[in-house]
């Protein structure tokens, strides 16, 4: 039995979002073909995803200086505990699925905040004399992204997602793009259906 961590990086529903629509098709297919796997969906717009801010930075600095965790403020304790929980959740998963839209040529800020919790020195990568080395092995990932235009994987967002996952040690990163619908609206139904078919196929084999 494998554990699958699904990162929903869009605030809208499958009826309103192309990326969430494709994610839903993937999940339906995946659960049908892998009924014994454990699937956990982390909704970045409804779950608590702490951003690195003054409280987190000062709390980490205090702990590095030898302070007891209990001496930190209540907010610092809550944020650090949740940050660590998200890191451990990522480490415990066998498969990672990320779905988001391309917004202003970048990933949503909520997704960036989540990536900060899984790109952690000493836990998911380490520094060596020859540079950083990823510590996350034995996992694979799928990135689903909707793009209004056509980028063929050359946009900043999808390159960032793949680069960070590779950086921490995940070598297999499959990508599924729903793109060109805003560029060629007359082909909207055709392009969306092709993406849904690919999502269903990924659900069978991922």
LOMI-528245 format. One record per residue (C-alpha): residue number from 1; residue in three letters; x, z, y. Coordinates in nm, 2 decimals, always signed. Layout:
N
+-----+------+--------+--------+--------+
: pos : code :     px :     pz :     py :
+-----+------+--------+--------+--------+
: NUM :  ALA :      X :      Z :      Y :
...
+-----+------+--------+--------+--------+
//
This chain:
206
+-----+------+--------+--------+--------+
: pos : code :     px :     pz :     py :
+-----+------+--------+--------+--------+
:   1 :  UNK :  +0.00 :  +0.00 :  +0.00 :
:   2 :  UNK :  +0.14 :  -0.10 :  +0.34 :
:   3 :  UNK :  +0.06 :  +0.06 :  +0.68 :
:   4 :  UNK :  -0.03 :  -0.17 :  +0.96 :
:   5 :  UNK :  -0.01 :  -0.07 :  +1.33 :
:   6 :  UNK :  -0.22 :  -0.29 :  +1.56 :
:   7 :  UNK :  -0.15 :  -0.28 :  +1.93 :
:   8 :  UNK :  -0.45 :  -0.40 :  +2.13 :
:   9 :  UNK :  -0.30 :  -0.49 :  +2.47 :
:  10 :  UNK :  -0.62 :  -0.61 :  +2.64 :
:  11 :  UNK :  -0.90 :  -0.41 :  +2.79 :
:  12 :  UNK :  -1.18 :  -0.66 :  +2.70 :
:  13 :  UNK :  -1.37 :  -0.74 :  +2.38 :
:  14 :  UNK :  -1.35 :  -1.03 :  +2.14 :
:  15 :  UNK :  -1.64 :  -1.19 :  +2.32 :
:  16 :  UNK :  -1.45 :  -1.18 :  +2.65 :
:  17 :  UNK :  -1.09 :  -1.22 :  +2.55 :
:  18 :  UNK :  -0.93 :  -1.50 :  +2.36 :
:  19 :  UNK :  -0.64 :  -1.29 :  +2.23 :
:  20 :  UNK :  -0.88 :  -1.01 :  +2.11 :
:  21 :  UNK :  -1.10 :  -1.28 :  +1.95 :
:  22 :  UNK :  -0.79 :  -1.41 :  +1.75 :
:  23 :  UNK :  -0.69 :  -1.05 :  +1.67 :
:  24 :  UNK :  -1.04 :  -0.98 :  +1.53 :
:  25 :  UNK :  -1.02 :  -1.29 :  +1.31 :
:  26 :  UNK :  -0.68 :  -1.18 :  +1.19 :
:  27 :  UNK :  -0.80 :  -0.83 :  +1.11 :
:  28 :  UNK :  -1.11 :  -0.95 :  +0.93 :
:  29 :  UNK :  -0.90 :  -1.18 :  +0.71 :
:  30 :  UNK :  -0.63 :  -0.92 :  +0.66 :
:  31 :  UNK :  -0.86 :  -0.65 :  +0.55 :
:  32 :  UNK :  -1.03 :  -0.89 :  +0.30 :
:  33 :  UNK :  -0.70 :  -0.99 :  +0.15 :
:  34 :  UNK :  -0.53 :  -0.65 :  +0.17 :
:  35 :  UNK :  -0.81 :  -0.40 :  +0.10 :
:  36 :  UNK :  -0.57 :  -0.12 :  +0.00 :
:  37 :  UNK :  -0.36 :  -0.13 :  +0.32 :
:  38 :  UNK :  -0.40 :  +0.12 :  +0.60 :
:  39 :  UNK :  -0.48 :  -0.04 :  +0.93 :
:  40 :  UNK :  -0.45 :  +0.16 :  +1.25 :
:  41 :  UNK :  -0.56 :  +0.01 :  +1.59 :
:  42 :  UNK :  -0.40 :  +0.15 :  +1.90 :
:  43 :  UNK :  -0.60 :  +0.05 :  +2.20 :
:  44 :  UNK :  -0.37 :  +0.07 :  +2.50 :
:  45 :  UNK :  -0.65 :  +0.08 :  +2.75 :
:  46 :  UNK :  -0.83 :  +0.37 :  +2.58 :
:  47 :  UNK :  -0.56 :  +0.57 :  +2.42 :
:  48 :  UNK :  -0.31 :  +0.79 :  +2.60 :
:  49 :  UNK :  +0.01 :  +0.59 :  +2.66 :
:  50 :  UNK :  +0.24 :  +0.78 :  +2.90 :
:  51 :  UNK :  +0.44 :  +0.59 :  +3.15 :
:  52 :  UNK :  +0.80 :  +0.69 :  +3.22 :
:  53 :  UNK :  +0.76 :  +0.88 :  +3.55 :
:  54 :  UNK :  +0.92 :  +1.17 :  +3.73 :
:  55 :  UNK :  +0.77 :  +1.43 :  +3.49 :
:  56 :  UNK :  +0.90 :  +1.26 :  +3.18 :
:  57 :  UNK :  +1.25 :  +1.19 :  +3.33 :
:  58 :  UNK :  +1.29 :  +1.55 :  +3.46 :
:  59 :  UNK :  +1.16 :  +1.69 :  +3.13 :
:  60 :  UNK :  +1.40 :  +1.49 :  +2.92 :
:  61 :  UNK :  +1.69 :  +1.59 :  +3.16 :
:  62 :  UNK :  +1.59 :  +1.96 :  +3.12 :
:  63 :  UNK :  +1.59 :  +1.93 :  +2.74 :
:  64 :  UNK :  +1.93 :  +1.76 :  +2.74 :
:  65 :  UNK :  +2.06 :  +2.04 :  +2.95 :
:  66 :  UNK :  +1.95 :  +2.30 :  +2.69 :
:  67 :  UNK :  +1.61 :  +2.41 :  +2.81 :
:  68 :  UNK :  +1.35 :  +2.52 :  +2.57 :
:  69 :  UNK :  +1.05 :  +2.29 :  +2.53 :
:  70 :  UNK :  +0.82 :  +2.58 :  +2.61 :
:  71 :  UNK :  +0.99 :  +2.62 :  +2.95 :
:  72 :  UNK :  +0.87 :  +2.27 :  +3.06 :
:  73 :  UNK :  +0.55 :  +2.23 :  +3.26 :
:  74 :  UNK :  +0.23 :  +2.17 :  +3.07 :
:  75 :  UNK :  +0.22 :  +1.81 :  +3.19 :
:  76 :  UNK :  +0.58 :  +1.75 :  +3.08 :
:  77 :  UNK :  +0.51 :  +1.90 :  +2.74 :
:  78 :  UNK :  +0.20 :  +1.68 :  +2.69 :
:  79 :  UNK :  +0.37 :  +1.36 :  +2.80 :
:  80 :  UNK :  +0.69 :  +1.42 :  +2.60 :
:  81 :  UNK :  +0.49 :  +1.52 :  +2.29 :
:  82 :  UNK :  +0.27 :  +1.21 :  +2.31 :
:  83 :  UNK :  +0.57 :  +0.98 :  +2.38 :
:  84 :  UNK :  +0.74 :  +1.11 :  +2.07 :
:  85 :  UNK :  +0.42 :  +1.08 :  +1.87 :
:  86 :  UNK :  +0.40 :  +0.71 :  +1.96 :
:  87 :  UNK :  +0.76 :  +0.65 :  +1.86 :
:  88 :  UNK :  +0.70 :  +0.82 :  +1.52 :
:  89 :  UNK :  +0.38 :  +0.62 :  +1.47 :
:  90 :  UNK :  +0.58 :  +0.30 :  +1.52 :
:  91 :  UNK :  +0.85 :  +0.41 :  +1.28 :
:  92 :  UNK :  +0.60 :  +0.50 :  +1.01 :
:  93 :  UNK :  +0.43 :  +0.15 :  +1.01 :
:  94 :  UNK :  +0.54 :  -0.13 :  +0.78 :
:  95 :  UNK :  +0.38 :  -0.41 :  +0.98 :
:  96 :  UNK :  +0.33 :  -0.44 :  +1.36 :
:  97 :  UNK :  +0.06 :  -0.66 :  +1.52 :
:  98 :  UNK :  +0.05 :  -0.70 :  +1.89 :
:  99 :  UNK :  -0.22 :  -0.89 :  +2.09 :
: 100 :  UNK :  -0.22 :  -0.95 :  +2.46 :
: 101 :  UNK :  -0.28 :  -1.21 :  +2.72 :
: 102 :  UNK :  -0.02 :  -1.37 :  +2.95 :
: 103 :  UNK :  -0.09 :  -1.22 :  +3.29 :
: 104 :  UNK :  +0.11 :  -1.35 :  +3.59 :
: 105 :  UNK :  +0.38 :  -1.48 :  +3.34 :
: 106 :  UNK :  +0.43 :  -1.13 :  +3.20 :
: 107 :  UNK :  +0.29 :  -0.88 :  +2.95 :
: 108 :  UNK :  +0.03 :  -0.62 :  +3.07 :
: 109 :  UNK :  +0.18 :  -0.31 :  +3.22 :
: 110 :  UNK :  +0.01 :  -0.10 :  +2.95 :
: 111 :  UNK :  +0.20 :  -0.29 :  +2.68 :
: 112 :  UNK :  +0.52 :  -0.24 :  +2.87 :
: 113 :  UNK :  +0.46 :  +0.13 :  +2.87 :
: 114 :  UNK :  +0.40 :  +0.12 :  +2.49 :
: 115 :  UNK :  +0.72 :  -0.08 :  +2.44 :
: 116 :  UNK :  +0.91 :  +0.20 :  +2.62 :
: 117 :  UNK :  +0.80 :  +0.44 :  +2.36 :
: 118 :  UNK :  +0.94 :  +0.23 :  +2.07 :
: 119 :  UNK :  +1.26 :  +0.12 :  +2.24 :
: 120 :  UNK :  +1.44 :  +0.46 :  +2.21 :
: 121 :  UNK :  +1.81 :  +0.52 :  +2.18 :
: 122 :  UNK :  +1.90 :  +0.73 :  +1.88 :
: 123 :  UNK :  +1.56 :  +0.65 :  +1.71 :
: 124 :  UNK :  +1.50 :  +0.28 :  +1.71 :
: 125 :  UNK :  +1.85 :  +0.16 :  +1.81 :
: 126 :  UNK :  +2.19 :  +0.31 :  +1.87 :
: 127 :  UNK :  +2.49 :  +0.23 :  +2.08 :
: 128 :  UNK :  +2.81 :  +0.14 :  +1.91 :
: 129 :  UNK :  +3.16 :  +0.02 :  +2.01 :
: 130 :  UNK :  +3.03 :  -0.34 :  +1.95 :
: 131 :  UNK :  +2.71 :  -0.29 :  +2.14 :
: 132 :  UNK :  +2.36 :  -0.17 :  +2.06 :
: 133 :  UNK :  +2.24 :  -0.20 :  +1.70 :
: 134 :  UNK :  +1.87 :  -0.19 :  +1.59 :
: 135 :  UNK :  +1.78 :  +0.09 :  +1.35 :
: 136 :  UNK :  +1.43 :  -0.04 :  +1.25 :
: 137 :  UNK :  +1.46 :  -0.22 :  +0.92 :
: 138 :  UNK :  +1.21 :  -0.34 :  +0.65 :
: 139 :  UNK :  +0.93 :  -0.42 :  +0.90 :
: 140 :  UNK :  +0.78 :  -0.74 :  +1.02 :
: 141 :  UNK :  +0.57 :  -0.82 :  +1.32 :
: 142 :  UNK :  +0.30 :  -1.06 :  +1.44 :
: 143 :  UNK :  +0.25 :  -1.13 :  +1.81 :
: 144 :  UNK :  -0.08 :  -1.29 :  +1.93 :
: 145 :  UNK :  -0.09 :  -1.41 :  +2.29 :
: 146 :  UNK :  -0.33 :  -1.61 :  +2.49 :
: 147 :  UNK :  -0.19 :  -1.84 :  +2.76 :
: 148 :  UNK :  -0.40 :  -2.04 :  +3.01 :
: 149 :  UNK :  -0.12 :  -2.31 :  +3.02 :
: 150 :  UNK :  +0.11 :  -2.45 :  +2.76 :
: 151 :  UNK :  +0.45 :  -2.28 :  +2.72 :
: 152 :  UNK :  +0.54 :  -2.33 :  +2.36 :
: 153 :  UNK :  +0.70 :  -1.98 :  +2.34 :
: 154 :  UNK :  +0.92 :  -2.03 :  +2.65 :
: 155 :  UNK :  +0.72 :  -1.79 :  +2.87 :
: 156 :  UNK :  +0.87 :  -1.46 :  +2.98 :
: 157 :  UNK :  +0.61 :  -1.25 :  +2.80 :
: 158 :  UNK :  +0.64 :  -1.38 :  +2.45 :
: 159 :  UNK :  +1.02 :  -1.40 :  +2.48 :
: 160 :  UNK :  +1.03 :  -1.04 :  +2.59 :
: 161 :  UNK :  +0.81 :  -0.92 :  +2.30 :
: 162 :  UNK :  +1.02 :  -1.10 :  +2.04 :
: 163 :  UNK :  +1.35 :  -0.99 :  +2.20 :
: 164 :  UNK :  +1.25 :  -0.62 :  +2.21 :
: 165 :  UNK :  +1.13 :  -0.63 :  +1.85 :
: 166 :  UNK :  +1.45 :  -0.81 :  +1.74 :
: 167 :  UNK :  +1.66 :  -0.56 :  +1.95 :
: 168 :  UNK :  +1.53 :  -0.26 :  +1.76 :
: 169 :  UNK :  +1.59 :  -0.44 :  +1.43 :
: 170 :  UNK :  +1.27 :  -0.63 :  +1.33 :
: 171 :  UNK :  +1.40 :  -0.97 :  +1.24 :
: 172 :  UNK :  +1.08 :  -1.13 :  +1.13 :
: 173 :  UNK :  +0.85 :  -1.18 :  +1.43 :
: 174 :  UNK :  +0.58 :  -1.44 :  +1.38 :
: 175 :  UNK :  +0.40 :  -1.57 :  +1.69 :
: 176 :  UNK :  +0.05 :  -1.71 :  +1.74 :
: 177 :  UNK :  -0.04 :  -1.86 :  +2.07 :
: 178 :  UNK :  -0.38 :  -1.95 :  +2.20 :
: 179 :  UNK :  -0.28 :  -2.18 :  +2.49 :
: 180 :  UNK :  -0.38 :  -2.47 :  +2.70 :
: 181 :  UNK :  -0.75 :  -2.39 :  +2.73 :
: 182 :  UNK :  -0.74 :  -2.34 :  +3.11 :
: 183 :  UNK :  -0.51 :  -2.64 :  +3.14 :
: 184 :  UNK :  -0.75 :  -2.86 :  +2.93 :
: 185 :  UNK :  -1.09 :  -2.70 :  +2.94 :
: 186 :  UNK :  -1.25 :  -3.00 :  +2.78 :
: 187 :  UNK :  -1.07 :  -2.90 :  +2.46 :
: 188 :  UNK :  -1.15 :  -2.53 :  +2.48 :
: 189 :  UNK :  -1.36 :  -2.52 :  +2.16 :
: 190 :  UNK :  -1.11 :  -2.72 :  +1.96 :
: 191 :  UNK :  -0.81 :  -2.52 :  +2.08 :
: 192 :  UNK :  -0.98 :  -2.18 :  +2.03 :
: 193 :  UNK :  -1.09 :  -2.28 :  +1.68 :
: 194 :  UNK :  -0.74 :  -2.39 :  +1.58 :
: 195 :  UNK :  -0.61 :  -2.05 :  +1.69 :
: 196 :  UNK :  -0.88 :  -1.86 :  +1.50 :
: 197 :  UNK :  -0.79 :  -2.07 :  +1.19 :
: 198 :  UNK :  -0.42 :  -1.97 :  +1.23 :
: 199 :  UNK :  -0.52 :  -1.61 :  +1.28 :
: 200 :  UNK :  -0.72 :  -1.62 :  +0.96 :
: 201 :  UNK :  -0.43 :  -1.78 :  +0.77 :
: 202 :  UNK :  -0.19 :  -1.51 :  +0.90 :
: 203 :  UNK :  -0.44 :  -1.25 :  +0.77 :
: 204 :  UNK :  -0.40 :  -1.38 :  +0.42 :
: 205 :  UNK :  -0.02 :  -1.39 :  +0.41 :
: 206 :  UNK :  +0.11 :  -1.14 :  +0.66 :
+-----+------+--------+--------+--------+
//
